[in-house]
Amino acid sequence: MKAAVYYETGKPDVFKYEDVPDPAGGPWDIVIEIKAISIEGGDVLNRAGGPMPAVPHIVGYDAAGVISQVGPKVRNRQVGQRVTTLSPFGSHAEKRAVGAITSWLIPDKVSFEEAACVPVTFGTAHECLFEFGHLQTGETVLIQAGAGGVGLAAIQLAKRAGARVLATASSNERLERLKEYGLDEGINYAEKDLVTEVRRMTNNQGVDLVVDGVGGEVLQKSIEAARHRGRVITFGQAGRGFRRVDVGGLAMGDKTLTGVFLGAEIATDRVQKIINQLLEDIAAGQIRVPIARKFPLSQAAEAHAYIESRQAVGRVLLIP
Ligand SMILES: NC(=O)c1ccc[n+]([C@@H]2O[C@H](COP(=O)([O-])OP(=O)(O)OC[C@H]3O[C@@H](n4cnc5c(N)ncnc54)[C@H](OP(=O)(O)O)[C@@H]3O)[C@@H](O)[C@H]2O)c1
């Protein structure tokens, strides 16, 4: 099969489009013919400097496709079914083997392209807002990096839950694009001070919940932007600034800071049901999957470079 591989981490041009052996698949695995690959924020970070269990390495968490092989221990999947899948690596290819436990059947009305973006992107947003963020109707939530994949999913889910939704982005144009997904008020953090703006928008109180996938300096400001007894969720390092955070401000405001990693509970019935329900919600038109741009798999380098140019609003896809 063809795959976008690399032998060393670094800039997007580390990608090579090569022939590699087809994945074998173990007894608990399925093998799929990939139809659409969602480039996750973590894929970009992994390509820049993440672990490589072997070389050539195939990066990538999420991909959707058609089952071509089912391991002998798998009871609930059949050849020919449409599924979306999650695995720590292997999405940037024509085929992948994944544990059947991290595959979800795609409803008829949902495309491969939409489904590819669901497990990590919408699953993480849901965990941050509800399971760990305890978001309630009528509360105010601040979504950091609202134009990113998880950010845009979180805006939609928070709005649907009846929250007032604030979000940040690096330009006014990017913020404008978020309004159709449920953004109430945007903060262009390249021009304005985040904490001052949040205070202005919340009658000097701060927000009930912050969902922060940027980390570093931004996470520090997220803690400041939360109200007394506010909750801050940290789930990512999109800002690439691995600064240590001073947690002193938490105690002063009776605030909590919680980390979220979707992978830690992905195999639980609870998360399995959430991802199935999110796929049904997309089929029913209740939430949308914003797709910024599509590239052929052979142009993985260009696609990653496009994401790093900060122009994408929503997900960038690769199509084998
Ligand atoms: N814990 C988990 O289970 C989990 C799950 C999914 C993702 N993650 C992590 O969460 C983070 C966000 O994921 P994502 O998929 O939403 O990412 P994404 O789609 O690539 O979006 C990231 C956003 O971050 C903003 N950003 C801020 N500083 C940046 C910088 N220096 N370089 C590039 N972008 C920057 C950009 O928006 P602006 O230009 O508007 O600022 C961009 O849209 C990543 O670190 C990812 O690894 C963790």
The ligand as an SDF file (V2000), in Angstrom:
LIG
                    3D

 48 52  0  0  0  0  0  0  0  0999 V2000
   -5.9500   15.2070   25.5380 N   0  0  0  0  0  0  0  0  0  0  0  0
   -6.5420   14.6930   24.4610 C   0  0  0  0  0  0  0  0  0  0  0  0
   -7.1890   13.6400   24.5330 O   0  0  0  0  0  0  0  0  0  0  0  0
   -6.4300   15.4440   23.1670 C   0  0  0  0  0  0  0  0  0  0  0  0
   -7.3340   15.1770   22.1430 C   0  0  0  0  0  0  0  0  0  0  0  0
   -7.2880   15.9670   20.9840 C   0  0  0  0  0  0  0  0  0  0  0  0
   -6.3190   16.9530   20.8630 C   0  0  0  0  0  0  0  0  0  0  0  0
   -5.4110   17.1330   21.8520 N   0  0  0  0  0  0  0  0  0  0  0  0
   -4.4220   18.2020   21.7580 C   0  0  0  0  0  0  0  0  0  0  0  0
   -5.1360   19.4350   21.8040 O   0  0  0  0  0  0  0  0  0  0  0  0
   -4.5040   20.4220   21.0160 C   0  0  0  0  0  0  0  0  0  0  0  0
   -5.4930   20.9890   20.0120 C   0  0  0  0  0  0  0  0  0  0  0  0
   -5.8890   19.9580   19.1400 O   0  0  0  0  0  0  0  0  0  0  0  0
   -6.6960   20.2810   17.8060 P   0  0  0  0  0  0  0  0  0  0  0  0
   -6.8330   18.9860   17.1200 O   0  0  0  0  0  0  0  0  0  0  0  0
   -7.8820   21.0840   18.0970 O   0  0  0  0  0  0  0  0  0  0  0  0
   -5.6190   21.1850   17.0310 O   0  0  0  0  0  0  0  0  0  0  0  0
   -5.8030   22.0430   15.6970 P   0  0  0  0  0  0  0  0  0  0  0  0
   -7.0510   21.6600   14.9890 O   0  0  0  0  0  0  0  0  0  0  0  0
   -4.5180   21.9620   14.9660 O   0  0  0  0  0  0  0  0  0  0  0  0
   -6.0280   23.5210   16.2360 O   0  0  0  0  0  0  0  0  0  0  0  0
   -5.0850   24.1130   17.0650 C   0  0  0  0  0  0  0  0  0  0  0  0
   -5.3650   25.6020   17.1530 C   0  0  0  0  0  0  0  0  0  0  0  0
   -4.4480   26.1330   18.0880 O   0  0  0  0  0  0  0  0  0  0  0  0
   -4.2190   27.4850   17.7850 C   0  0  0  0  0  0  0  0  0  0  0  0
   -2.7940   27.7750   18.0730 N   0  0  0  0  0  0  0  0  0  0  0  0
   -2.3830   28.5110   19.1130 C   0  0  0  0  0  0  0  0  0  0  0  0
   -1.0410   28.5890   19.1100 N   0  0  0  0  0  0  0  0  0  0  0  0
   -0.6070   27.8930   18.0410 C   0  0  0  0  0  0  0  0  0  0  0  0
    0.6890   27.6220   17.5090 C   0  0  0  0  0  0  0  0  0  0  0  0
    1.8230   28.0990   18.0710 N   0  0  0  0  0  0  0  0  0  0  0  0
    0.7600   26.8680   16.3910 N   0  0  0  0  0  0  0  0  0  0  0  0
   -0.3450   26.3810   15.8060 C   0  0  0  0  0  0  0  0  0  0  0  0
   -1.6070   26.6170   16.2630 N   0  0  0  0  0  0  0  0  0  0  0  0
   -1.7270   27.3610   17.3880 C   0  0  0  0  0  0  0  0  0  0  0  0
   -4.5990   27.7030   16.3210 C   0  0  0  0  0  0  0  0  0  0  0  0
   -5.6570   28.6620   16.2790 O   0  0  0  0  0  0  0  0  0  0  0  0
   -5.3730   30.2470   16.2500 P   0  0  0  0  0  0  0  0  0  0  0  0
   -4.3950   30.5160   15.1390 O   0  0  0  0  0  0  0  0  0  0  0  0
   -6.6950   30.8530   16.0040 O   0  0  0  0  0  0  0  0  0  0  0  0
   -4.8020   30.5560   17.6100 O   0  0  0  0  0  0  0  0  0  0  0  0
   -5.1400   26.3510   15.8700 C   0  0  0  0  0  0  0  0  0  0  0  0
   -6.3360   26.4710   15.1430 O   0  0  0  0  0  0  0  0  0  0  0  0
   -3.2800   19.7370   20.4150 C   0  0  0  0  0  0  0  0  0  0  0  0
   -2.1680   20.0140   21.2220 O   0  0  0  0  0  0  0  0  0  0  0  0
   -3.6290   18.2580   20.4780 C   0  0  0  0  0  0  0  0  0  0  0  0
   -2.4770   17.4440   20.5570 O   0  0  0  0  0  0  0  0  0  0  0  0
   -5.4530   16.4150   23.0000 C   0  0  0  0  0  0  0  0  0  0  0  0
  1  2  1  0
  2  3  2  0
  2  4  1  0
  4  5  1  0
  4 48  2  0
  5  6  2  0
  6  7  1  0
  7  8  2  0
  8  9  1  0
  8 48  1  0
  9 10  1  0
  9 46  1  0
 10 11  1  0
 11 12  1  0
 11 44  1  0
 12 13  1  0
 13 14  1  0
 14 15  2  0
 14 16  1  0
 14 17  1  0
 17 18  1  0
 18 19  2  0
 18 20  1  0
 18 21  1  0
 21 22  1  0
 22 23  1  0
 23 24  1  0
 23 42  1  0
 24 25  1  0
 25 26  1  0
 25 36  1  0
 26 27  1  0
 26 35  1  0
 27 28  2  0
 28 29  1  0
 29 30  1  0
 29 35  2  0
 30 31  1  0
 30 32  2  0
 32 33  1  0
 33 34  2  0
 34 35  1  0
 36 37  1  0
 36 42  1  0
 37 38  1  0
 38 39  2  0
 38 40  1  0
 38 41  1  0
 42 43  1  0
 44 45  1  0
 44 46  1  0
 46 47  1  0
M  CHG  2   8   1  16  -1
M  END
$$$$
